[in-house]
Amino acid sequence: MTIDSIAPPITRAISDSRDSIPVQAANRELIHAVRAVNASGQLGDKNQMTFSLDRHTRRPIITIVNRDTHEVVDQIPNEQVLRLAENLKQPD
């Protein structure tokens, strides 16, 4: 009898091996900076800064999100720049 796991298999580590060591280090520094900004209260009580990687381009994204509504107040780089970078990366 075979017993399969309900959870899907993990296909990659959280820190993707496609990222170089310097990129991973820079991302860690960015995460620490985001945490410091959130701890400082500079964005007010209603907003928080988040860090993520764009799924397609693997570029870092910083967003300011309203904690109550979860609405994105601002994003760096904006969505248009990310899609432009993605399109430039793809071969014709």
N, C-alpha and C positions, 0 to 999 in steps of 0.2 A: 504494500500500500504506500502511495506517495502522498505526502502532505505538503501542499504549496502554501507559501506565504500570501496573505491578503495584500500586503504592501507591495507596490511595484519595485522592481530592482533599482538600486542606485547605479546610474550609468556614468556619473562623474562626481568628482569631489566638489565641495562648496567652492573652493578656490580652484577654478578651472585651470587645468594644466596648459591650456593654450596661452595663458597670460605669463609673461616673463617675470622673473623675480623683481626687477625694478618696477614693473607695473603693479605688481601685488603690493610692494612696499609703498608706492605712491598712493594706492587705494587705501591702505591702512592709515596713512597720514591724513588722508581726506576724511576718513571715518572719525578719527580722533578730533579733527577740527570741527566737524559737524556736531559731535557730542559736546564740545566746549561751547559752541555758539548756543546750543539748546540749553545748556546749564546756566549760561550767562543771563538768560531772560531778555536778550536784546530784541527778539522777535515778538515779544509780548506774551501774554498768557494764552492767547488763542491759537498761535501759530507754532509750528515746529519745522525744523529742517530735516530732510531725509537724504540719504545717499543710496544710489542704485547703479547698476550697469545696464546700458541699453542692450536688449536681447540680440539685436542684429549687428550692431557696430562694435559692441563691447566697450563703448565709451562711457565714462562716468557721467552720471546725471545727478544734479542737486535740485531738489524741489522744496518749496516752502508750502506746507499743507496746513489748512485750518483744522485744528484738533476736533472741533465740534461737528463740522459738516464734511470733513475729509476732502474738501475742495482744494485743488491745486491753485495756490495764489500766484506762484511764479515758478519757472523752471529754467535751469541753465545747464546746457544749451537748450534752446527751445525746440519744439517738435519738428519744425521745418528744417532746422540745421541738421538734426539727427537723420531725417529722411534724405536730405541732400547728400550727406556723408555716406549713407547706405547705398544710394544710387551711384555715386562715384566709385564705390568699392566694387560694384558688380561689373563683370565684363559685358561688353556689348553683344 
